[in-house]
Amino acid sequence: MRKSEFYYELPAAAIAQTPATPRTASRLLALDPPRALRDLVFADLGALLRRGDLLVFNDTRVIPARLFGVKQSGGRIELLIERVLDSERALAQVRASKSPRPGQRVQLEGGVGAQVVARHGEFYELRFESDATVLDILDRIGHVPLPPYIARADDAADKTRYQTVYARRPGAVAAPTAGLHFDEALMQRLAGQGVEHAFLTLHVGAGTFQPLRVDDIAAHRMHPEYVEVNARVCEQLNRTRAAGGRVVAVGTTVVRALETAARGGAPAPFAGETDIFITPGYRFQIVDALVTNFHLPESTLLMLVCAFGGREPVLAAYHHALRQNYRFYSYGDAMFIVRNSSG
């Protein structure tokens, strides 16, 4: 397939720059073939779920991964941490007028220095010169890594709103945005109606925003991301399926994590990296329904959603959302999609 098959035109005004308040006030578009599209609000999610369904969440926590500073030459530099390697080192994307070379130092805000150790493709390995750990440095001087299509600087509110209420394991540089619509009250209401919860971890990397640079999507390679699906989650999945309940993934990251854990046909504990790329024609092993935001044209995330809900139904739903003035992308509205067995 060609990436152009996943193109749609989106006016800039449709891109959400701030989140809805409260979280559950976001709109929710339900796609459940062959039923007609339904325009709801996120607080209505319980009406789409059944007793015995299992909601699976990604409990990764966004780190303040954007750093600003200057090179030895005096030129400005911006770093976006891709992954923390250990207490001293991290991989980062670099934005500067001229790329730094291994051995060069950068001076960051707060008086923190870092040295470029090596280059690995489009990422740079950095060693921070501080007694503090990388995570402590980021907590002190880092900025919330808002996506590039949010055309403003981060502010104090983003520290909590660009974070799910259940985030607990630091490591992501982008939020699993489908989870941003949940608050504690909604989760308690869903539990009260017999909907179960499970938590796994996928640390979202900066590669999630990288455009496809090939027209033939089969030639694209995903950036690897760390995933952990433990034995308890696998037990919950098996129990749910045995009882006739549905596995409902909250976000595309959860889909990728679950399908990675089920590559053998049944869910099994998994801890390691995944580069799974899900496109139309993929045969899903685990996930029955999906909660997700609206995604960029020609993006790997949109391709996954089209694989799940069917390319034509999903793109038709996107055009409906545009006509109905839904808000798009990370701080935007959401969809609930039941898996389309016909693809």
C-alpha positions in Angstrom: 0.0 0.0 0.0 1.0 3.6 -0.6 1.1 6.2 2.2 -1.0 8.5 0.0 -3.9 6.1 0.6 -4.0 7.4 4.2 -4.1 11.1 3.3 -6.8 13.5 4.3 -6.9 17.2 4.4 -7.0 18.9 7.8 -7.4 22.6 8.4 -5.0 24.0 11.0 -8.0 25.3 13.0 -9.1 21.7 13.7 -5.8 20.9 15.6 -6.5 21.3 19.3 -4.0 23.6 21.1 -5.3 23.1 24.6 -7.2 20.2 26.3 -10.9 20.0 27.1 -11.9 20.8 30.6 -12.8 18.6 32.4 -11.1 15.6 30.8 -14.3 13.7 30.1 -15.8 16.7 28.3 -14.0 15.7 25.1 -16.2 14.5 22.3 -16.3 10.8 21.4 -17.2 9.4 17.9 -18.3 5.8 18.0 -17.6 3.6 15.0 -19.3 0.2 15.4 -20.1 -1.3 11.9 -22.7 -1.8 10.7 -24.3 0.8 13.0 -24.2 4.4 12.0 -21.6 6.8 13.5 -22.7 8.2 16.9 -21.6 11.6 18.2 -21.1 11.3 22.0 -19.1 12.9 24.7 -16.3 10.9 26.5 -18.3 10.7 29.7 -20.7 8.5 27.7 -18.0 5.8 27.3 -19.8 3.5 29.8 -22.7 3.1 27.4 -20.4 1.5 24.8 -18.9 -1.0 27.3 -20.3 -4.1 28.8 -19.9 -5.9 32.1 -16.9 -8.2 31.8 -15.1 -6.0 29.3 -11.4 -5.4 30.0 -10.0 -1.9 29.6 -6.2 -2.0 29.1 -4.2 1.1 29.9 -0.6 2.2 29.2 0.8 3.4 32.6 3.9 5.1 31.1 4.7 8.5 32.5 5.8 11.4 30.3 9.2 12.8 31.3 10.0 16.6 30.8 12.1 15.6 27.8 12.7 18.9 26.0 15.9 20.8 26.9 17.3 24.1 25.7 20.9 25.3 25.7 23.9 26.5 23.7 26.7 24.8 21.9 30.4 25.6 22.5 30.2 27.9 19.4 27.4 29.9 21.1 24.7 28.6 18.7 21.3 27.6 20.2 20.4 24.0 20.6 17.3 22.1 21.4 17.3 18.5 22.6 14.4 16.1 22.7 15.3 13.0 24.8 14.3 9.8 23.0 15.3 7.4 25.8 17.1 7.5 29.1 19.9 4.9 28.8 21.1 5.0 32.4 21.7 7.5 35.2 24.2 9.5 33.1 23.3 8.9 29.5 20.4 9.5 27.1 19.6 9.3 23.4 18.2 12.5 22.0 17.1 14.2 18.8 18.9 17.5 18.2 17.7 20.7 16.6 20.5 23.2 15.8 21.7 25.3 12.9 24.7 22.9 12.7 24.7 19.4 14.1 27.1 18.8 17.0 30.0 16.3 16.6 31.0 13.6 19.1 33.2 15.1 21.8 31.5 18.5 21.7 29.8 19.9 24.8 26.5 21.7 25.2 25.5 24.0 28.1 21.9 23.6 29.1 19.6 25.7 31.2 20.3 25.5 34.9 24.1 25.3 34.5 24.0 21.6 33.4 26.6 20.5 30.9 26.4 17.5 28.6 28.8 15.9 26.1 27.9 14.4 22.8 29.3 10.9 23.0 28.3 9.4 19.7 25.7 9.6 16.9 23.4 6.7 16.2 21.5 7.4 13.0 19.2 10.4 13.7 19.8 10.2 17.5 22.7 11.5 19.5 24.1 9.8 22.7 24.7 12.4 25.4 26.5 12.0 28.8 25.3 14.6 31.4 27.9 16.2 33.6 26.2 16.2 36.9 26.0 14.4 40.2 22.2 14.1 39.6 20.6 11.4 37.5 19.3 12.1 34.1 15.7 11.8 35.3 16.4 14.3 38.2 18.0 16.7 35.7 14.9 16.5 33.4 12.6 17.1 36.4 14.6 20.2 37.3 15.2 21.9 33.9 13.2 19.9 31.3 10.1 21.1 29.5 6.9 19.2 28.7 7.6 17.7 25.2 4.4 19.0 23.5 4.0 17.7 20.0 5.2 19.9 17.1 1.7 20.6 15.9 0.9 22.4 19.2 2.0 25.9 18.3 2.8 27.3 21.7 5.3 26.9 24.5 4.5 24.5 27.3 3.0 26.0 30.5 2.4 24.9 34.0 -0.9 23.3 33.2 0.7 20.9 30.7 2.6 19.2 33.5 -0.6 17.6 34.7 -2.8 17.7 31.6 -0.2 16.1 29.2 -0.2 13.1 31.6 -2.8 10.4 32.3 -4.2 10.3 35.8 -2.8 6.7 36.1 0.7 7.4 34.8 3.3 5.8 37.1 6.4 4.6 35.2 8.6 7.4 33.8 10.0 7.0 30.4 7.7 8.3 27.6 8.5 11.4 25.6 4.9 11.6 24.3 1.7 10.9 26.1 -0.5 7.9 25.3 -3.2 10.5 24.4 -6.3 8.3 24.4 -5.8 8.0 28.1 -5.9 11.8 28.7 -9.7 11.7 28.6 -10.1 9.5 31.7 -10.4 10.9 35.2 -10.7 9.0 38.5 -14.4 9.5 38.7 -15.0 7.9 35.2 -12.7 5.0 36.0 -14.6 4.4 39.2 -17.9 4.5 37.4 -16.7 2.0 34.8 -15.5 -0.3 37.6 -18.9 0.0 39.2 -20.6 -1.3 36.1 -18.4 -4.3 36.0 -15.7 -3.2 33.5 -12.3 -4.5 34.5 -8.9 -2.7 34.3 -5.4 -3.8 33.4 -2.1 -1.9 33.0 0.9 -2.4 30.8 3.8 -0.2 29.9 5.0 1.1 26.5 7.4 4.1 26.7 6.4 6.2 23.7 9.4 7.5 21.9 10.0 10.7 19.8 9.8 8.5 16.7 6.0 8.5 17.0 6.1 12.0 15.4 8.5 11.0 12.5 6.9 11.1 9.1 7.1 8.2 6.7 9.9 8.9 4.3 8.9 6.1 1.9 5.9 5.9 -0.3 5.6 2.1 -0.1 4.6 1.6 3.5 6.0 -2.0 3.5 9.5 -0.4 3.4 9.0 1.6 6.6 10.8 0.6 9.8 9.4 1.6 13.2 11.6 3.0 15.9 11.9 0.4 18.7 10.1 1.2 22.0 10.3 -0.5 25.3 7.3 -2.7 26.3 6.4 -4.6 29.4 3.3 -6.9 29.6 3.4 -8.9 32.8 1.9 -12.2 33.7 -1.0 -10.7 35.6 -2.1 -8.8 32.5 -1.9 -12.0 30.5 -4.1 -13.8 33.1 -6.6 -11.0 32.9 -6.7 -11.2 29.1 -7.2 -14.9 29.1 -9.9 -14.7 31.8 -11.8 -12.0 29.9 -11.7 -13.9 26.6 -12.8 -17.1 28.3 -15.8 -15.4 29.8 -16.8 -13.8 26.5 -15.7 -10.3 27.4 -14.0 -7.9 25.1 -10.4 -6.6 25.3 -10.6 -2.8 24.9 -7.3 -1.1 24.2 -7.0 2.5 25.4 -4.7 3.8 22.7 -2.6 2.6 19.8 0.3 2.0 22.1 -1.7 -0.6 24.0 -2.7 -2.3 20.7 1.0 -2.5 19.7 2.0 -3.8 23.2 -0.7 -6.5 23.3 -0.2 -7.6 19.8 3.6 -7.9 20.5 2.9 -10.0 23.5 0.5 -12.3 21.5 2.8 -12.8 18.4 2.8 -16.5 19.3 -1.0 -16.6 19.1 -1.8 -16.3 22.8 -0.7 -13.6 25.2 2.5 -14.3 27.0 4.6 -12.1 29.4 6.9 -9.9 27.4 9.6 -7.3 28.4 11.8 -5.8 25.7 11.7 -3.7 22.6 9.0 -3.8 19.9 9.1 -2.4 16.4 5.7 -3.9 15.4 4.2 -2.0 12.5 0.4 -2.7 12.1 -1.1 -1.9 8.7 -4.2 -3.0 6.8 -4.3 -6.8 6.3 -2.8 -7.4 9.8 -4.6 -10.2 11.7 -5.4 -9.0 15.3 -4.9 -11.6 18.0 -6.1 -9.9 21.1 -7.8 -6.5 20.8 -11.6 -6.3 20.2 -12.2 -2.6 20.5 -10.1 0.6 20.6 -10.3 4.0 22.2 -8.1 6.4 20.3 -7.6 10.0 19.3 -7.6 11.3 15.7 -4.2 10.9 14.1 -2.0 12.7 11.5 -2.5 12.0 7.8 -0.2 9.4 6.4 1.0 8.5 9.9 1.8 5.0 11.2 -0.9 5.5 13.9 -3.6 6.2 11.3 -2.5 3.1 9.4 -2.9 1.0 12.6 -6.4 2.5 13.2 -7.3 1.8 9.5 -6.1 -1.8 10.0 -8.3 -2.1 13.0 -11.5 -0.4 11.8 -11.2 -0.7 8.0 -9.5 2.0 5.9 -12.7 3.2 4.2 -14.9 3.3 7.4 -12.2 5.0 9.4 -11.5 7.7 6.7 -15.2 8.2 6.3 -15.4 8.7 10.1 -12.6 11.2 9.9 -14.4 13.2 7.3 -17.6 13.1 9.4 -15.5 14.4 12.4 -14.2 17.3 10.3 -17.7 18.2 9.2 -18.9 18.1 12.8 -15.9 20.2 14.1 -14.2 17.6 16.2 -10.8 18.6 17.6 -7.9 16.6 16.3 -4.6 15.2 17.6 -3.1 14.9 21.1 -5.3 17.4 23.0 -8.3 16.7 20.8 -11.3 14.4 20.8 -11.5 10.6 20.7 -13.0 7.7 18.9 -14.4 4.3 20.0 -13.9 1.7 17.3 -15.1 -1.9 17.3 -12.8 -4.1 15.3 -13.9 -4.6 11.7 -13.3 -8.2 10.9 -13.5 -7.5 7.1 -10.5 -5.0 7.4 
